[in-house]
Amino acid sequence: LAGVLLLTGLLHSFFWIDANHRPAPSHERMSRVARNQALFGKRSLAETWRYIGSTEMAAGREGEAAASYLRAIRSDPDERMNYRFLASIRVARSVREGGSVEAGLAAYHGELSEGVSRPAYAHLGGVIAALAARRLDLAMAEGDEMIAAAAEHAELVATWGDLRRMAGQTDEAEEAYRRALGRDPALPRALIGMACLAGMRGDRAMAEDLAREAGRRTPWSPQAQQFARQLAAGRFARPDQFGGYFYFQ
């Protein structure tokens, strides 16, 4: 019995050590896993590549993560989130290595120059990466390219309105939000944008009414619900705080 218990303990220790100290799986192995999961219908190939990219980022393997997000984009150009992740990696790496935000955006767009059929989403990724780097000027330049490529896309029109609002161009922002709402009357970004414009103009009561309306129209939107709660809780004490509000999606 003592021998059996000793052997069981040794085996338990071996498997515990193996499970907790095994080296991270290689990118090649994870690639095979991705393809197998897509093949058997567990998730789409693009979703699997994004999952792998997130795993690699958590492990500090930035280069491998970027490669996975690029594969996700090529697998499904309509998934906007992957552009954001890839752009953010390239911009952050450029700045960290002593380069510029401009250089990071150039590297990002260079990767997407071939085989990407959604240039508007590519520029949306640039918008978000530039905003994260606190470069509104570059975000607005990316936004102009974005809207030129997809002038009828309600979400992107509202995003362009957000950029104009953040720059203090309230008339242009309002026009963009109204255009977006004409295409999608329940678009959270445009509804929230209109509430922010009211707050910028000093009409807090109108801002609160619009925020509640956004919450009623879009009960499925966590962004609209969160904005209404933040406004009710007094987060926006000054008009300029409405001007700088932007949520990442």
One Martini backbone bead per residue (centre of mass of N, CA, C, O) as a GRO file, in nm:
protein
  249
    1LEU     BB    1   0.057   0.063  -0.021
    2ALA     BB    2   0.299   0.255   0.002
    3GLY     BB    3   0.386   0.222  -0.293
    4VAL     BB    4   0.128   0.328  -0.424
    5LEU     BB    5   0.132   0.609  -0.291
    6LEU     BB    6   0.406   0.696  -0.402
    7LEU     BB    7   0.339   0.669  -0.703
    8THR     BB    8   0.100   0.864  -0.702
    9GLY     BB    9   0.262   1.112  -0.607
   10LEU     BB   10   0.462   1.122  -0.842
   11LEU     BB   11   0.255   1.151  -1.069
   12HIS     BB   12   0.124   1.409  -0.966
   13SER     BB   13   0.380   1.580  -0.974
   14PHE     BB   14   0.441   1.551  -1.272
   15PHE     BB   15   0.173   1.673  -1.384
   16TRP     BB   16   0.193   1.942  -1.239
   17ILE     BB   17   0.457   2.034  -1.362
   18ASP     BB   18   0.374   2.009  -1.659
   19ALA     BB   19   0.123   2.205  -1.645
   20ASN     BB   20   0.300   2.460  -1.508
   21HIS     BB   21   0.600   2.428  -1.693
   22ARG     BB   22   0.540   2.434  -1.967
   23PRO     BB   23   0.588   2.541  -2.257
   24ALA     BB   24   0.491   2.736  -2.482
   25PRO     BB   25   0.327   2.722  -2.749
   26SER     BB   26   0.367   2.729  -3.061
   27HIS     BB   27   0.271   2.893  -3.337
   28GLU     BB   28   0.238   2.640  -3.512
   29ARG     BB   29   0.054   2.484  -3.320
   30MET     BB   30  -0.167   2.702  -3.300
   31SER     BB   31  -0.232   2.697  -3.600
   32ARG     BB   32  -0.338   2.408  -3.608
   33VAL     BB   33  -0.562   2.452  -3.407
   34ALA     BB   34  -0.714   2.664  -3.565
   35ARG     BB   35  -0.779   2.491  -3.814
   36ASN     BB   36  -0.926   2.263  -3.664
   37GLN     BB   37  -1.153   2.434  -3.541
   38ALA     BB   38  -1.260   2.534  -3.813
   39LEU     BB   39  -1.310   2.258  -3.946
   40PHE     BB   40  -1.517   2.171  -3.692
   41GLY     BB   41  -1.693   2.442  -3.617
   42LYS     BB   42  -1.621   2.600  -3.345
   43ARG     BB   43  -1.488   2.825  -3.528
   44SER     BB   44  -1.374   3.058  -3.695
   45LEU     BB   45  -1.083   3.144  -3.830
   46ALA     BB   46  -1.082   3.437  -3.732
   47GLU     BB   47  -1.152   3.379  -3.434
   48THR     BB   48  -0.907   3.201  -3.379
   49TRP     BB   49  -0.687   3.407  -3.443
   50ARG     BB   50  -0.777   3.607  -3.225
   51TYR     BB   51  -0.737   3.422  -2.988
   52ILE     BB   52  -0.437   3.377  -3.033
   53GLY     BB   53  -0.354   3.671  -3.017
   54SER     BB   54  -0.444   3.712  -2.722
   55THR     BB   55  -0.262   3.494  -2.603
   56GLU     BB   56   0.008   3.619  -2.699
   57MET     BB   57  -0.018   3.888  -2.555
   58ALA     BB   58  -0.033   3.768  -2.265
   59ALA     BB   59   0.271   3.637  -2.325
   60GLY     BB   60   0.445   3.866  -2.492
   61ARG     BB   61   0.389   3.794  -2.817
   62GLU     BB   62   0.369   4.037  -3.035
   63GLY     BB   63   0.449   3.930  -3.315
   64GLU     BB   64   0.255   3.687  -3.317
   65ALA     BB   65  -0.002   3.849  -3.276
   66ALA     BB   66   0.012   4.016  -3.534
   67ALA     BB   67   0.003   3.771  -3.725
   68SER     BB   68  -0.278   3.675  -3.633
   69TYR     BB   69  -0.441   3.931  -3.700
   70LEU     BB   70  -0.372   3.927  -3.999
   71ARG     BB   71  -0.506   3.653  -4.053
   72ALA     BB   72  -0.787   3.740  -3.964
   73ILE     BB   73  -0.827   3.955  -4.180
   74ARG     BB   74  -0.788   3.761  -4.427
   75SER     BB   75  -1.031   3.575  -4.342
   76ASP     BB   76  -1.198   3.853  -4.226
   77PRO     BB   77  -1.252   4.180  -4.330
   78ASP     BB   78  -1.528   4.243  -4.143
   79GLU     BB   79  -1.353   4.242  -3.879
   80ARG     BB   80  -1.274   4.518  -3.695
   81MET     BB   81  -1.103   4.443  -3.437
   82ASN     BB   82  -0.835   4.349  -3.575
   83TYR     BB   83  -0.735   4.624  -3.665
   84ARG     BB   84  -0.703   4.749  -3.389
   85PHE     BB   85  -0.491   4.553  -3.277
   86LEU     BB   86  -0.273   4.589  -3.493
   87ALA     BB   87  -0.236   4.894  -3.472
   88SER     BB   88  -0.161   4.906  -3.170
   89ILE     BB   89   0.096   4.741  -3.189
   90ARG     BB   90   0.254   4.917  -3.394
   91VAL     BB   91   0.247   5.183  -3.238
   92ALA     BB   92   0.363   5.091  -2.965
   93ARG     BB   93   0.631   4.984  -3.078
   94SER     BB   94   0.738   5.240  -3.206
   95VAL     BB   95   0.744   5.413  -2.948
   96ARG     BB   96   0.918   5.221  -2.772
   97GLU     BB   97   1.163   5.236  -3.006
   98GLY     BB   98   1.165   5.566  -3.082
   99GLY     BB   99   0.939   5.631  -3.249
  100SER     BB  100   0.639   5.690  -3.418
  101VAL     BB  101   0.315   5.703  -3.486
  102GLU     BB  102   0.346   5.731  -3.790
  103ALA     BB  103   0.524   5.478  -3.827
  104GLY     BB  104   0.319   5.275  -3.717
  105LEU     BB  105   0.097   5.333  -3.928
  106ALA     BB  106   0.267   5.267  -4.176
  107ALA     BB  107   0.320   4.973  -4.104
  108TYR     BB  108   0.029   4.885  -4.091
  109HIS     BB  109  -0.056   4.964  -4.384
  110GLY     BB  110   0.161   4.793  -4.524
  111GLU     BB  111   0.036   4.516  -4.442
  112LEU     BB  112  -0.255   4.601  -4.592
  113SER     BB  113  -0.191   4.647  -4.906
  114GLU     BB  114  -0.258   4.334  -4.929
  115GLY     BB  115  -0.570   4.165  -4.934
  116VAL     BB  116  -0.755   4.417  -4.857
  117SER     BB  117  -1.121   4.498  -4.876
  118ARG     BB  118  -1.128   4.717  -4.604
  119PRO     BB  119  -1.025   5.030  -4.577
  120ALA     BB  120  -1.210   5.154  -4.363
  121TYR     BB  121  -1.119   4.959  -4.132
  122ALA     BB  122  -0.824   5.032  -4.141
  123HIS     BB  123  -0.874   5.331  -4.054
  124LEU     BB  124  -1.015   5.267  -3.790
  125GLY     BB  125  -0.767   5.147  -3.658
  126GLY     BB  126  -0.608   5.414  -3.675
  127VAL     BB  127  -0.790   5.583  -3.501
  128ILE     BB  128  -0.761   5.419  -3.235
  129ALA     BB  129  -0.451   5.426  -3.213
  130ALA     BB  130  -0.426   5.737  -3.208
  131LEU     BB  131  -0.600   5.787  -2.958
  132ALA     BB  132  -0.430   5.613  -2.763
  133ALA     BB  133  -0.179   5.824  -2.837
  134ARG     BB  134  -0.291   6.122  -2.839
  135ARG     BB  135  -0.368   6.172  -3.174
  136LEU     BB  136  -0.601   6.357  -3.316
  137ASP     BB  137  -0.481   6.438  -3.588
  138LEU     BB  138  -0.444   6.144  -3.693
  139ALA     BB  139  -0.733   6.049  -3.650
  140MET     BB  140  -0.859   6.251  -3.852
  141ALA     BB  141  -0.707   6.155  -4.100
  142GLU     BB  142  -0.816   5.868  -4.086
  143GLY     BB  143  -1.116   5.950  -4.092
  144ASP     BB  144  -1.120   6.071  -4.375
  145GLU     BB  145  -1.048   5.806  -4.516
  146MET     BB  146  -1.279   5.638  -4.407
  147ILE     BB  147  -1.520   5.813  -4.522
  148ALA     BB  148  -1.432   5.794  -4.821
  149ALA     BB  149  -1.481   5.465  -4.819
  150ALA     BB  150  -1.767   5.504  -4.614
  151ALA     BB  151  -2.027   5.719  -4.635
  152GLU     BB  152  -2.279   5.495  -4.557
  153HIS     BB  153  -2.165   5.421  -4.276
  154ALA     BB  154  -2.298   5.474  -3.978
  155GLU     BB  155  -2.071   5.413  -3.771
  156LEU     BB  156  -1.849   5.579  -3.922
  157VAL     BB  157  -1.992   5.847  -3.923
  158ALA     BB  158  -2.007   5.870  -3.612
  159THR     BB  159  -1.703   5.857  -3.567
  160TRP     BB  160  -1.644   6.115  -3.722
  161GLY     BB  161  -1.814   6.285  -3.527
  162ASP     BB  162  -1.639   6.238  -3.279
  163LEU     BB  163  -1.387   6.380  -3.389
  164ARG     BB  164  -1.519   6.657  -3.425
  165ARG     BB  165  -1.601   6.693  -3.132
  166MET     BB  166  -1.311   6.669  -3.010
  167ALA     BB  167  -1.230   6.935  -3.194
  168GLY     BB  168  -1.494   7.138  -3.172
  169GLN     BB  169  -1.685   7.049  -3.429
  170THR     BB  170  -2.013   7.061  -3.384
  171ASP     BB  171  -2.157   7.088  -3.656
  172GLU     BB  172  -2.026   6.845  -3.796
  173ALA     BB  173  -2.109   6.640  -3.585
  174GLU     BB  174  -2.417   6.670  -3.608
  175GLU     BB  175  -2.440   6.596  -3.902
  176ALA     BB  176  -2.328   6.311  -3.871
  177TYR     BB  177  -2.536   6.202  -3.667
  178ARG     BB  178  -2.784   6.249  -3.849
  179ARG     BB  179  -2.694   6.068  -4.075
  180ALA     BB  180  -2.674   5.809  -3.909
  181LEU     BB  181  -2.974   5.814  -3.803
  182GLY     BB  182  -3.098   5.792  -4.089
  183ARG     BB  183  -2.988   5.485  -4.107
  184ASP     BB  184  -2.981   5.454  -3.767
  185PRO     BB  185  -3.195   5.524  -3.502
  186ALA     BB  186  -3.022   5.299  -3.296
  187LEU     BB  187  -2.740   5.437  -3.270
  188PRO     BB  188  -2.535   5.471  -3.010
  189ARG     BB  189  -2.312   5.671  -3.103
  190ALA     BB  190  -2.507   5.896  -3.200
  191LEU     BB  191  -2.673   5.934  -2.939
  192ILE     BB  192  -2.432   6.001  -2.759
  193GLY     BB  193  -2.328   6.238  -2.926
  194MET     BB  194  -2.576   6.421  -2.885
  195ALA     BB  195  -2.546   6.438  -2.578
  196CYS     BB  196  -2.264   6.566  -2.581
  197LEU     BB  197  -2.340   6.824  -2.728
  198ALA     BB  198  -2.531   6.929  -2.513
  199GLY     BB  199  -2.313   6.942  -2.291
  200MET     BB  200  -2.121   7.141  -2.439
  201ARG     BB  201  -2.368   7.366  -2.444
  202GLY     BB  202  -2.492   7.341  -2.130
  203ASP     BB  203  -2.727   7.106  -2.162
  204ARG     BB  204  -2.783   6.879  -1.930
  205ALA     BB  205  -3.079   6.798  -1.954
  206MET     BB  206  -3.058   6.708  -2.247
  207ALA     BB  207  -2.837   6.500  -2.208
  208GLU     BB  208  -3.003   6.319  -2.017
  209ASP     BB  209  -3.236   6.264  -2.208
  210LEU     BB  210  -3.064   6.137  -2.437
  211ALA     BB  211  -2.943   5.911  -2.267
  212ARG     BB  212  -3.210   5.775  -2.197
  213GLU     BB  213  -3.295   5.728  -2.489
  214ALA     BB  214  -3.059   5.549  -2.563
  215GLY     BB  215  -3.130   5.328  -2.353
  216ARG     BB  216  -3.415   5.265  -2.468
  217ARG     BB  217  -3.337   5.201  -2.771
  218THR     BB  218  -3.061   5.032  -2.645
  219PRO     BB  219  -3.068   4.769  -2.437
  220TRP     BB  220  -2.817   4.606  -2.586
  221SER     BB  221  -2.622   4.849  -2.499
  222PRO     BB  222  -2.357   4.900  -2.291
  223GLN     BB  223  -2.274   5.188  -2.369
  224ALA     BB  224  -2.544   5.333  -2.319
  225GLN     BB  225  -2.581   5.245  -2.025
  226GLN     BB  226  -2.316   5.359  -1.913
  227PHE     BB  227  -2.354   5.654  -1.990
  228ALA     BB  228  -2.612   5.703  -1.826
  229ARG     BB  229  -2.484   5.634  -1.551
  230GLN     BB  230  -2.254   5.842  -1.554
  231LEU     BB  231  -2.432   6.090  -1.578
  232ALA     BB  232  -2.608   6.041  -1.322
  233ALA     BB  233  -2.332   6.034  -1.135
  234GLY     BB  234  -2.149   6.295  -1.233
  235ARG     BB  235  -1.898   6.272  -1.427
  236PHE     BB  236  -1.999   6.532  -1.592
  237ALA     BB  237  -1.893   6.849  -1.488
  238ARG     BB  238  -1.792   6.936  -1.778
  239PRO     BB  239  -1.809   7.018  -2.107
  240ASP     BB  240  -1.527   6.892  -2.197
  241GLN     BB  241  -1.604   6.595  -2.120
  242PHE     BB  242  -1.791   6.558  -2.360
  243GLY     BB  243  -1.585   6.614  -2.589
  244GLY     BB  244  -1.378   6.359  -2.494
  245TYR     BB  245  -1.574   6.138  -2.556
  246PHE     BB  246  -1.484   5.781  -2.595
  247TYR     BB  247  -1.559   5.463  -2.735
  248PHE     BB  248  -1.453   5.141  -2.751
  249GLN     BB  249  -1.530   4.861  -3.014
   0.00000   0.00000   0.00000
